[in-house]
């Protein structure tokens, strides 16, 4: 028997203005904006939600949008979409490809905004079917890990009310039409680390008069690979990526500094601490061995928390998604190594939340991808942050339904 939430969600989304939402998505994709510069995106989202009947405010935490719809007694449910794009040069060849040089919606946040706008309009139009308060958040700067915390620090909940539960979703690679849920840990923590190696610069013809930081940095890059492979147990999931190494200006100049940028992924705070301690120890040891004139500078930068769904909330939302989309569409993929700042909106787990994925790879791209198994194809199709990441337009209506049905699973029906 189908639940009231599923039936109501299907009713409210039966006549979605799909062409209009597709136009919004194409427009957002053409005009991506980097973190904390999402002025145009915020204005479009706020305008649509205001037209739907929400009280709206902009500029929260910089460029954040908040929209509230009070509809009688009941819980407050927060729905969130992140808005920022990435410094990626688009290579999709789409007719609506980015018009901004070197900037692209390579992570699907344009889809997230479109889904939120559509869900807000559908729920507002069907307000006679539910009771409670909707709090819709257009969040800036997810990619830098700053946006959620900035909105909270700017008085998000003091000004607009504290939610009882939060819902979020993310576009992901995979054959369009699946809705992965995990009733616990679903995404990992991430930490950025910068290392500055200090050497003694000089002429390339006289290396004996220098301390070459490039050589030391090269040893560091190699040795850092042993942090995961040799210092963590096989059952502990972690990733250490050297994302950038920079040094020097000309062929015949030995520079005085080299800079290395790392990204760590871990699924527990204890593993994160051990990785950071190992990085600092290795950096100091390599610099000491090389005779560097100063100890290295090791700086911890942006940090994303683990994303851990409240089991009861996620189970309720996953159940209604299964009813709306049918058998086999909802499954538990286990935790991903990707990271999110969404838990900071939940006050780092103080408030219950559910966070899930919506797969978006076009059917023809998935079918043509090399490999015979799902993992092989998954590894071959364009992923988030790829310059070729191009979600299928067919996921626009389902992505609205996931938010509408998720909200209705937690709001009392009229």
Secondary structure, 3 states (H helix, E strand, C coil): CCCHHHHHHHHHCCCCCHHHHHHHHHHHHHCCCCCCCCHHHHHHHHHHHHHHCCEEEEEECCCEEEEEEEECCCCEEEEEEECCCECCCCCCCCCCCCCCCCCECCCCHHHHHHHHHHHHHHHHHCHHHEEEEEEEEEECCCCCCCHHHHHHHCCHHHHHCCCCEEEEEEEEEEECCCCCCCCCEEECEEEEEEEEEECECEECCCHHHCECHHHHHHHHHHHHCHHHHHHCCCCCCEEEEEEEEEECCCCCEECCEEEEEEEEEECCHHHHHHHHHHHHHHHHHHHHHHCCCCCCEEEEEEEECCEECCHHHHHHHHHHHHHHHCCCCCCCCCCECCCCCHHHHCCCCCCEEEEEEEEEECHHHHHHCCCCCHHHHHHHCCCCCCCCCCCCCCHHHHHHHHHHHHHHCCCEEC
